[in-house]
Amino acid sequence: MRVQRLARRADFERVRGKGQTHGTPLFVVVVARRGSGPPRVGVAAGRRVGGAVQRNRAKRLLREGIRPLYTSLAPGWDILLMARGAILDASSTHIAVKLAAVLRILSVIAPQDHTTDRANP
């Protein structure tokens, strides 16, 4: 499934202005309710992260970290991922694990139905 993206500047500003924020040493996650529809994800990296090559790498790492989690995200959320400089030294596995933990804290990952996991007696 293709990840829906935040594309417009106004969307980025709305999420930053009205959203819930949770930061880690690697990145900052800001989430805001939109109503309905698939979750949308925006990725940003400021000049503090480094030059253009480092910023692009940081954004690529964040996109790859969110990709496997996308199907478990609850609908109707806009998610903004902002890279910090330390992300350049982290492994992609570590980034994905941290990202999942933060999204659970912010209640963006949809709860899973465990009744289908159990065998019927």
C-alpha positions as CSV (number, residue, x, y, z in Angstrom):
1,M,0.0,0.0,0.0
2,R,1.3,3.4,-0.9
3,V,1.8,5.9,1.9
4,Q,-0.4,9.0,1.6
5,R,1.6,12.1,2.0
6,L,1.2,15.6,3.4
7,A,2.1,17.8,0.5
8,R,0.8,21.4,1.1
9,R,2.5,23.9,3.3
10,A,-0.8,24.7,4.9
11,D,-1.2,21.1,6.0
12,F,2.3,21.1,7.6
13,E,1.6,24.3,9.4
14,R,-1.8,23.1,10.7
15,V,-0.3,19.9,12.1
16,R,2.6,21.8,13.7
17,G,0.2,24.4,15.2
18,K,-2.6,22.2,16.5
19,G,-1.0,18.8,16.9
20,Q,0.3,16.7,19.8
21,T,4.1,16.5,19.9
22,H,6.4,13.8,21.1
23,G,10.2,14.1,20.7
24,T,13.0,11.6,20.8
25,P,16.8,12.2,20.3
26,L,16.3,11.0,16.7
27,F,13.1,12.7,15.6
28,V,10.0,14.7,16.6
29,V,6.5,13.3,15.8
30,V,3.5,15.7,15.6
31,V,0.1,14.2,15.1
32,A,-3.2,16.0,14.4
33,R,-6.7,14.6,13.8
34,R,-8.2,15.4,10.4
35,G,-11.5,13.6,10.5
36,S,-11.7,10.8,8.0
37,G,-9.7,9.2,5.2
38,P,-6.4,7.4,5.2
39,P,-3.6,8.7,7.4
40,R,-1.2,11.1,5.8
41,V,2.5,11.4,6.6
42,G,4.8,14.4,6.0
43,V,8.6,14.3,6.5
44,A,10.8,17.3,7.2
45,A,14.5,17.9,8.0
46,G,15.8,21.3,8.9
47,R,19.2,22.8,8.2
48,R,20.4,21.7,11.7
49,V,20.4,18.1,10.4
50,G,23.2,19.0,7.9
51,G,23.6,19.8,4.3
52,A,21.3,18.7,1.5
53,V,22.7,15.2,1.3
54,Q,22.3,14.6,5.1
55,R,18.8,16.1,5.1
56,N,17.7,13.9,2.2
57,R,19.1,10.8,3.9
58,A,17.4,11.7,7.2
59,K,14.0,12.1,5.4
60,R,14.6,8.8,3.5
61,L,15.3,7.0,6.8
62,L,12.0,8.3,8.3
63,R,10.0,7.4,5.2
64,E,11.4,3.8,5.4
65,G,10.7,3.7,9.1
66,I,7.0,4.6,8.7
67,R,6.4,2.4,5.6
68,P,5.9,-1.0,7.5
69,L,3.8,0.7,10.1
70,Y,1.4,2.5,7.7
71,T,-1.2,-0.3,7.5
72,S,-1.6,-0.3,11.3
73,L,-2.1,3.5,11.5
74,A,-5.6,4.6,12.5
75,P,-7.5,6.5,9.8
76,G,-8.0,10.2,10.0
77,W,-4.6,11.3,11.3
78,D,-2.0,13.6,9.8
79,I,1.5,12.8,11.0
80,L,4.5,15.0,10.7
81,L,8.0,13.4,11.2
82,M,10.8,15.9,11.8
83,A,14.3,14.6,11.7
84,R,17.0,15.5,14.2
85,G,20.8,15.3,13.6
86,A,21.3,12.1,15.6
87,I,19.1,10.1,13.1
88,L,22.1,10.0,10.7
89,D,24.0,7.7,13.1
90,A,21.0,5.4,13.8
91,S,20.2,2.1,12.1
92,S,16.9,1.8,10.1
93,T,15.7,-0.9,12.5
94,H,16.3,1.3,15.5
95,I,14.4,4.1,13.8
96,A,11.4,1.9,13.0
97,V,11.2,0.5,16.6
98,K,11.4,4.1,18.1
99,L,8.8,5.3,15.6
100,A,6.4,2.5,16.5
101,A,6.8,3.2,20.2
102,V,6.1,6.9,19.8
103,L,3.0,6.3,17.6
104,R,1.7,4.0,20.3
105,I,2.2,6.6,22.9
106,L,0.3,9.2,20.8
107,S,-2.5,6.6,20.1
108,V,-2.1,6.7,16.4
109,I,-1.5,3.0,15.8
110,A,-4.9,1.3,15.6
111,P,-5.6,-1.3,18.3
112,Q,-5.3,-4.8,17.0
113,D,-8.2,-7.3,17.3
114,H,-6.7,-10.3,19.2
115,T,-9.8,-12.4,19.0
116,T,-8.9,-13.5,15.5
117,D,-5.5,-14.6,16.6
118,R,-6.8,-17.3,19.0
119,A,-8.0,-20.7,17.7
120,N,-11.6,-21.4,18.1
121,P,-12.2,-24.1,20.7
